[in-house]
Amino acid sequence: MTDTTITPPEEVPGCECGALLEERQTRCSKCIARDRWARRQVARRRAARRRAITRRPPRGPLGAAALGVIWS
């Protein structure tokens, strides 16, 4: 005799955390929110490691005279 559990096909599968799911759901709202939070944390850490601003500011000098170019 074996101690394996067989799930009947009509039983709704659970989430990775153990929560029961509704039809057509793959994960519960708690796990979806946790993944979203983790992605935001990674993005925040990546942004914190970036160097100072490398792009020029908007509305900078438009012409050669404004840039300080001397033509003589």
Buried (B, 14 or more C-beta within 10 A) or exposed (E): EEEEEEEEEEEEEEBEEEEEEEEEBEBBEEBEEEEEEEEEEEEEEEEEEEEEEEEEEEEEEEEEEEEEEEEE
